[in-house]
Amino acid sequence: MLNLDKDILIQNIKQLMKDNNVTQPKLADDLNVGQPSISKCLSGKQSISIDLVYSIAQYFKVSIDELCTAKETQKENNNEFPT
């Protein structure tokens, strides 16, 4: 079950943006969202809607689980089901 931690979500989005050289204005433009909304969400001043979480996950081609969980948890979950 997914336990949403806003700080982890924000950290993961910022890391994806950094890894993909995506600025807040570019992300906002590409998602048709106002740049102030992106800024407020990433600073924790505004809640991130599930619609925006979904859009960001699609944009970066990751699952919502990947966006919302800590990297350590993701590694643990990947080790539960060896291939």
BELMOTA-V305904 format. One record per residue. N is the residue number from 1. RES is the residue in three letters. SS is DSSP state (helix for helix, strand for strand, loop for the rest). PHI is phi as a letter, one per 40 degrees, with the letter a starting at -180 (NA if undefined). OMEGA is omega in degrees with one decimal (NA if undefined). Layout:
N_RES_SS_PHI_OMEGA ; N_RES_SS_PHI_OMEGA
This chain:
1_MET_loop_NA_-176.4 ; 2_LEU_loop_c_175.4 ; 3_ASN_loop_b_-173.1 ; 4_LEU_loop_c_174.6 ; 5_ASP_loop_b_-175.4 ; 6_LYS_helix_d_-178.5 ; 7_ASP_helix_c_178.0 ; 8_ILE_helix_c_177.9 ; 9_LEU_helix_d_-179.4 ; 10_ILE_helix_c_179.5 ; 11_GLN_helix_c_-179.1 ; 12_ASN_helix_c_177.6 ; 13_ILE_helix_c_179.6 ; 14_LYS_helix_c_179.8 ; 15_GLN_helix_c_177.4 ; 16_LEU_helix_c_178.1 ; 17_MET_helix_c_179.9 ; 18_LYS_helix_c_-178.6 ; 19_ASP_helix_c_-176.7 ; 20_ASN_loop_b_179.5 ; 21_ASN_loop_f_179.7 ; 22_VAL_loop_b_178.0 ; 23_THR_loop_c_176.8 ; 24_GLN_helix_d_178.5 ; 25_PRO_helix_c_179.5 ; 26_LYS_helix_c_179.1 ; 27_LEU_helix_d_179.7 ; 28_ALA_helix_d_-179.4 ; 29_ASP_helix_c_-178.2 ; 30_ASP_helix_c_-179.7 ; 31_LEU_loop_c_-177.8 ; 32_ASN_loop_f_178.6 ; 33_VAL_loop_b_177.4 ; 34_GLY_loop_c_-180.0 ; 35_GLN_helix_c_176.5 ; 36_PRO_helix_c_177.8 ; 37_SER_helix_c_178.3 ; 38_ILE_helix_c_-179.0 ; 39_SER_helix_c_179.9 ; 40_LYS_helix_c_178.5 ; 41_CYS_helix_c_-176.5 ; 42_LEU_helix_c_175.3 ; 43_SER_helix_c_179.0 ; 44_GLY_loop_g_-179.4 ; 45_LYS_loop_c_-178.8 ; 46_GLN_loop_b_176.9 ; 47_SER_loop_c_177.8 ; 48_ILE_loop_c_-179.9 ; 49_SER_loop_c_178.1 ; 50_ILE_helix_c_177.4 ; 51_ASP_helix_c_179.2 ; 52_LEU_helix_c_176.5 ; 53_VAL_helix_d_179.1 ; 54_TYR_helix_c_-179.5 ; 55_SER_helix_c_179.6 ; 56_ILE_helix_c_177.6 ; 57_ALA_helix_c_178.4 ; 58_GLN_helix_c_-178.3 ; 59_TYR_helix_d_-177.9 ; 60_PHE_helix_c_177.9 ; 61_LYS_loop_f_175.3 ; 62_VAL_loop_b_177.6 ; 63_SER_loop_c_175.4 ; 64_ILE_helix_c_176.8 ; 65_ASP_helix_d_179.8 ; 66_GLU_helix_c_179.0 ; 67_LEU_helix_c_-168.7 ; 68_CYS_helix_c_-178.1 ; 69_THR_loop_b_179.2 ; 70_ALA_loop_c_-179.1 ; 71_LYS_helix_d_179.7 ; 72_GLU_helix_c_179.3 ; 73_THR_helix_c_179.1 ; 74_GLN_helix_c_-179.9 ; 75_LYS_helix_c_178.5 ; 76_GLU_helix_c_-179.3 ; 77_ASN_helix_c_178.9 ; 78_ASN_helix_c_-179.5 ; 79_ASN_helix_c_179.8 ; 80_GLU_helix_c_-175.8 ; 81_PHE_loop_b_-179.2 ; 82_PRO_loop_c_-179.5 ; 83_THR_loop_b_NA
